[in-house]
Amino acid sequence: MADPLLLTPGPVSTAPATRAAMTRDWPPWDGPFKTLTLGIGEKLLAAAGGAASEYLAVPLVGSGSYAVDAMAGTLLPRAGARLLIVCNGNYGRRLETSVRYMGRDVVTLDLPETAPADPAALAAALRADPAVTHVAVVHVETTTGLFNPVDELADVVRASGRRLWVDVVASLGILPVRMSAWNAEAVALSSNKGIEGPPGLGFVIARRAALAAARGNAHSLSLDLEHQARFFEESGGRFRYTPPTHVVAAFAAAIDAFVAEGGQPARFARYAANLSALLDGMTELGFQPVIARAVQAPVIATFHQPGDARWNFQVLYDALKRAGYLMFPGKVTQTMPTFRIGCMGQVDVADMNRVVEAAGAALREMGLSSGAP
Ligand SMILES: *Cc1c(COP(=O)(O)O)cnc(C)c1O
């Protein structure tokens, strides 16, 4: 039987050519591997809208959370700085936890999970707290799948003279990322989301000047981006410590496939078609999406769980699994029972239609005529 496809917002199902790139052992200090790593950085800069003269893509071992940790731990000064996190989901909250671990100064602007962050609310929060020096925003909150209006939020941050970081882990390659236009100091991303690589590699794209100014600031040697960036430049593309060589090679293949597919516009179109098929089919079964379609990124869809006593999430999960699809195993929203089905990675509209069919069969198995909440 074929391997199941992953309907999660990372890791995602990858292309055969990406997996095939993992069959070779690489010496990480040698020329070809360094060239591979440098090539990834160039393509990521292009995908993130950052000029190479101004920004550097710094590779890091680990998932997106490690990249976000490294961004904060390296770039937020230990004294005389305060980070404000625009928080409307789990990833904003995870960053808060991370910065508290480091013992740095952090505050949150807590907003509802089901609506895009309001730029006026951010402007008011910044006016009310002059001690804030940095602002962090999550582009696509994978908790629900909603996207935040980073263009507008970035305007507010720029007008207030603060520095901006954006978590683009779930948006890079899918939605437009414009770090120069946003005047962002840094963005964080990982290998296993919109670029469709395997998990294990993170990147922070940061202003060269900000990296240089952060020398000695990091709380952790392995997560010290400035140290890694300096070594990377001096060595012509090396990691400081052992990189996941097979993952780097596969990520290089994945980003080449991403560029060949037509980059972000093409990927957006493919995922958007997946999302439409999923939302249309699930809505027809009676399931109700948690967020409005206009603010839904084509990454993952979140639905209310039916309130009927016969509803059993496990029956849905198992039905999808029998059909060859693995969905996320539970709810992540804070205030209401929901479930999530991803629509990114190497899956297509036919897959989405089979998922809807399996969901319909699951409802019948539970004795329900509709998935209405
Ligand atoms: C996936 C994701 C991360 C990183 O999560 P990991 O579990 O470390 O992969 C960070 N931010 C967002 C918005 C994400 O979707």
The ligand as an SDF file (V2000), in Angstrom:
LIG
                    3D

 15 15  0  0  0  0  0  0  0  0999 V2000
    5.1440   25.1900   11.7460 C   0  0  0  0  0  0  0  0  0  0  0  0
    5.2390   26.5700   12.2730 C   0  0  0  0  0  0  0  0  0  0  0  0
    6.3000   26.9550   13.1200 C   0  0  0  0  0  0  0  0  0  0  0  0
    7.3700   25.9960   13.5780 C   0  0  0  0  0  0  0  0  0  0  0  0
    6.8600   24.8890   14.1880 O   0  0  0  0  0  0  0  0  0  0  0  0
    7.7530   23.5470   14.2990 P   0  0  0  0  0  0  0  0  0  0  0  0
    6.8930   22.6610   15.1220 O   0  0  0  0  0  0  0  0  0  0  0  0
    9.0120   23.9310   14.9350 O   0  0  0  0  0  0  0  0  0  0  0  0
    7.9190   23.0760   12.9050 O   0  0  0  0  0  0  0  0  0  0  0  0
    6.3760   28.2740   13.5090 C   0  0  0  0  0  0  0  0  0  0  0  0
    5.4440   29.1660   13.1150 N   0  0  0  0  0  0  0  0  0  0  0  0
    4.4160   28.8380   12.3080 C   0  0  0  0  0  0  0  0  0  0  0  0
    3.4420   29.8770   11.9110 C   0  0  0  0  0  0  0  0  0  0  0  0
    4.2790   27.5250   11.8710 C   0  0  0  0  0  0  0  0  0  0  0  0
    3.2540   27.1840   11.0700 O   0  0  0  0  0  0  0  0  0  0  0  0
  1  2  1  0
  2  3  1  0
  2 14  2  0
  3  4  1  0
  3 10  2  0
  4  5  1  0
  5  6  1  0
  6  7  2  0
  6  8  1  0
  6  9  1  0
 10 11  1  0
 11 12  2  0
 12 13  1  0
 12 14  1  0
 14 15  1  0
M  END
$$$$
